[in-house]
Amino acid sequence: MDLLSTLSATLSSDFAARSAAETALRAADAAPGFALALLTLAREPSAPPGTRQSAAVLLKGLVIRRWDEDDYERFVGPVVRKKKG
């Protein structure tokens, strides 16, 4: 499922679809490029307005969690991956 469909599913009245989409977004949160994908979608004029707004809200939350070092209780540092070999 792509990001646009996943965000659209979070707005669904169907609990199962909404729950699955929210789980997928939580899993994608740590993926490289996720913030950029949210930013791109939030700025995409052809995307549905509710989906654009959802992308913007998720991006805001991600920025607060990842870059607000002064709030140590909520701050989640970057994921550092070791190179294999």
Residue pairs with C-beta under 8 A, 6 or more apart in sequence:
1 9
1 21
1 24
3 28
3 37
3 38
3 41
3 55
4 41
4 47
4 51
6 21
6 24
6 25
6 28
7 21
7 25
7 41
7 51
7 54
7 55
7 58
8 21
8 48
8 50
8 51
9 17
9 18
9 20
9 21
10 18
10 21
10 22
10 25
10 54
11 18
11 50
11 51
11 54
12 18
12 21
25 58
28 34
29 62
30 79
34 62
35 59
35 62
35 63
35 66
38 55
38 56
38 58
38 59
38 62
39 55
39 59
41 47
41 51
41 52
41 55
42 52
42 53
42 55
42 56
42 59
43 52
44 52
47 55
64 71
64 74
65 74
65 75
65 76
66 75
66 76
66 77
66 78
68 74
68 75
69 75
